[in-house]
Amino acid sequence: MTQGQQRDKLNYVCAMFAELAYHHVPETEIGSNKRAKIISSEAYKQILKRKMASSVDITPYVSRQRNEGELPQSFIVTTEQVVAIGHVFGKRLFIAFRGTKFTLGADWYTNFQAKKVSIPGGGFPWTKRISDRNPGLFHRGFLIEAYRISALINTELTLRGFGHVEEVYLSGHSLGGAVAFLSQQFLRVGQVARIFIYGAPRSSNVRGCIDRKFKYPIQVRHAGDPVPTVPPLTFRYVDYPLELNTDGNHYRDPSFLECPFTSIFRWLWCLCGLGKSHFMEIYRKELGVTAGAVGAELELVPMKRLTNEQLK
C-alpha cells in the first residue's frame, strides 16, 4: 500500500467518525436550530425535524463492551457549542468534533471579526525575541471552544485509562474542523498522528500556519462549499497549508470561482438550501469512493426517512 493509499483510507475512517458525531443530538439542540440557515448534515436535519434528541443511538457504533464492569472504549462529551466523540481501536484513538450552532447571519458576521489571539504558553520554534514580536494568532472564538471541549475529553481519557494509546487521529467538520485543529494544543494525549478536517473555516494568521509545534491538518473541501472561505482573507486569516479535493488531489478553486464575488454566490447557494456541498455525508461518500471502500455510497447509520404524515 502506497503512502497516498494509506492516507486516503485513514481520511475515510476519520470522515466516518466526523459524520457519526452528527447523529448524537443533545436535547438542548432540539428547537434551538429552528432558524438555522445552513445545515451541515442530512442526518442531523432529519433528527431535528423529528424533534427527538438522540433519535439514533450511536453507542453501538462507537463502543465495544468488553468484560462486565469495564468502562467502554468510547466516550461522548458536549459543550454548548461542540460535540466530540471518541473511540479506541487497538492502540489508535479517534476523536471527532462537530459544532452545535448553525444560525449564521449576524452571529457569524460577529464571529468573523473576533480578535485573533496567541496561545498562552504555546511553543514556537524561534527565539523568545522573535516569537514575542510575531506570534502565531488564532481565532479567539474557535480557540475558546477547543479549550472547553478538550478539558472534558481529558477527563474522559483519565477516567478510562487510555494510556496504551500510541496514535491519536483528530477529525471534524465545519466548526468542528477548526476545533479539531486547535484542540491538539490542549489535549493530554500521546502523539497526534494525523488531523483530517472537512469544509472547515479558516482559523489562524500566516504566522500560526508555520508554527512547527503544531501538527497541521489535511483540509478536504468542495468548490461549492462556502465555509472554507471564511473568515475573509481581508481579516488576515489564511487557508490551511494542505487542502485536497475528495479525490485526493490538491484543491484549487475552479477558474469560474476565482473572482471576488464568488464567495457571496456560494453562501447564497447554501443559505437557500440549493447546494449540499457542505453536507458531511457528501464528503464521506466521495472519500470512500477514493479509498475504494465497499458500500461507501450507503448511509453510515440506518435511519428511517421522514414521511409526509410525520411532518404534519
N, C-alpha and C positions, 0 to 999 in steps of 0.2 A: 504494500500500500504506500503510495507516494505521500509526501507531506501535505500536498493540496487535497488529496482524497481524505486524509485523516482530519484535516481542518473542516472539510465540508460535512463529515459525519458528526463531529463534535458540535458544529454550528447547528445542525438539525436537532440534535439531542437537547441543546440549550434552548432552541426555539420552542421545543415541545414544553419545556418547563415554563418558559415565558408565557406561552398560551394558557397553560394549565392554571396559572395564577389568576386568570380572569374568571375561572369557574368557582372561585371562593369569593362570595359576596356577603360581607357582614350586614347585619340588619340595619346598621346606621346608614348604609348606602341606599337602601330601598326608599324611594321617594325623594332623596336628596339630589338625584340626577334628572329630574323631570325636565329641567331646562338645559340639559346637556346639548351642546352644539356639535360636538364631534365624539363619536363612539369608536373605541379602539379595538373592539372585538365583537363579532357577530354573536358569539355565545353569551357575552356579557349583556348585549342588547336584549336577547331573548329572556335572560334571567330577570332583568329589570322589568320587562313587560309582564312577566308572571307575578311580579311583586312578591317574590318569595326569596328570602335570604337563604344563601347556600342551597339553592334548589338542586344543585348537583353536588353530591357528596364526593369530594375529591380524595378523601382519606385513603380508599383502596388503591388509588393510583400513585400516591406518594409515600405509602407506608407499607412495610413488610414486618408484621408482628413475628417475633421470634419466640423465645421462651416466655412462659407466663410470668408476669410481674416485671418483665424487662421493658424499658422505655422504647417506643418505636424509633426507627432510624429516620424520622422525618419531623418537620415542625411547620407550623403556620403562625406568623405573627403579623399584627396590623397596627398602624397608627391612623390618625385621622386622614392622612394623605397617601399612605403607601401600604401595600400588602406585599409580604415576602413569604415564599415557600422554600423549603429546603429538604433535600433527601440525600442519603449516603448510599452509594453503590460501591461495595468493596472499600477501597481506600480513596475514593473520589467523592467529594461533596459538591452537589449542585445547588446553587441558590438563585432564585429568580424573583424579580421585583416587578410590580406594576403600580401605577398611580390610581387614586380613587376619585379624583375630581376632574370632570370633563366639561365644566362650564367655562368656555373660553371667553371671547369678547373682552370686556373691560378688565376682568380678572387677570387674563393672560397678558393684556397690554401692560398692566401694572407690574406683573411678574417679570416681563421682559426688561423692565427698567430697574430691576433690583440691583443693588450695589454688588459689584464683584469684590470678593474678599480673599485674602490669603488664608491658608490653613494653619492655625496656631500649632507650633511645634512641628510643622511639616518639614521634611528634609529636602534640600535642594543640592544638586551636585556641583555647587560653586562655592566660592569663599563667602564668608558671612557678609563681607562688604558688598559683594555683587548681589547676593540674594536680598539684602535689605533694600537695595535700590530698585531692583527689578524682580519682585516676587511673582510667582505664578498666581493668577487671580481666577477665582471660580464663582459661579453663580451662587449668591448667598442663599436664596430660597432652596435650591436643589441640595446645597451643602447641609443646610439645617435638617432637611428630611433624611438625608443619608446618615447623619449622625443619630437621629432619633430611632430610625428603624434598626441601625446597626447595634445600638445598645440592647434592644430586645433580642436580636439574633445572638449576640454574645452571651446573654443569659441562657438561651436555649442550648448553645454549644457547650457551656459549662455544665448545665444540668444533665445533658445526655452523654457527656463524656466522649466527644468525638476526637479524642486525642490521637487516634490511629489514622486519621485522615492525612494523606500526603499531598493531594492536589485539590484545589478549590476552583470551581468554574462558576463565574457570575454571569447572569444574563438579565435582560429587561427590555421592555417595550415602551416606547413613548417616554413619559416622565420616568418610568421605571428604568429605562436605559441610562439616563443621566444619573440616577441614584445608584445603579449598579456600578458605574464607573467610579463615582466618588466614595462609595462605601468602603472600598478597599483600604482607605486611609484609616478607617475606624474599626474594622472587623479584626477580632483577635483570632486569626486563623493562620494556617501554615502558608505555603507558597500559593499565591494566586496564579494558576497556570494560564488561564485564558478568560477574557471577558468578551462576550458577544452581545451587542445591543441592536435593536431593530427600530427604525423610524424614530430615533431619539433626538431631542433638541440639543443645540449647542450648549456647552456648559463651562467653557473657560476661555481665557485670552491666549494669545500665541505663546507667551512665556509658560503658561500652565501646560501647554501641549508638548513642551520639550523637557519637562521635568522627568528625569530618568528614574526617579524613585517610584514612579507610577508604572503599572502595567497598563499600557494603552489598549483600548478596546478595538475590536473589529466592528465597525458600524455597517449594517446592511440597510439599504434604503431603496425605495422606488422613486422613479422620476416624478410621479404624480403625488407623492406624499408631501404635504406642506410642512409637517412638524420639524424635519431636519433643517428647514430654512430659517428657524427662529431659535433664539433671539437674533435680530438682524445683524449683519456684518458691520453695519454703521455703529453699533453699540460696542464694537471692538471685541466681539466674540469670533471664534474661528471654527471651521469644520474639524471633525476628528481626523487625525493623520492618515488613517487607513479606512476607506469606505468602499464597500463592494456592492455589486448587484446581487440578486438572489442566485444568479448563475455562477457566482464565484469570481467573475471578472471585476476589475476596478471600475468603480462608479464614476460616471461623468454625465452631467446634465446634457440631454439631447439639445441640438442646436436651437430648436424652436422654444426652448425654455431658458435660454441664456440672456434674454432681455430683462431689464429691471422690473417689469411689471408682471412677470410670470408667477412670482410668489403670491401676488394678490389673486391671480386666477386659480392657483392651486388651492388656496384657502377657500375661495368662494365655491369651488367644485366640491370640496369636502363638507363644508358647512351646509350646503344644500342637499347633502345626502346622495349626491350623484356618483361620487367616487368612493371605492372601497380600498384604495391603495394603501391606506393606513391600517387596515384590519390586520391583526396579528395572525389570523388564520391564513390569510393570503401569503404572508411572509413564510410561515411554517410549511405550507404545502409546496411552495416553489422551492424552498431549500431542501425539502425532502426529495423532490424530483432530481435536484442537482446531486444529492448524496446517493441516489439510487435506492432509496428506501422503498420497500414493498408497502403498498397501501398508503402512500404519502398523501393521496388525494382524499382520503377518508376523514371523517370528523375525529378529532382527538379523543373526545369523551362522548359516548352515545347520549343523546338528549332529544326528547320528543319536540317536534316543531309545534308552534302555536297554531291553533285553528281559529277560524273566524268567530266561532262560538265563544272561545276562551277570551277573545278580545272585547266582547260585548260587555 
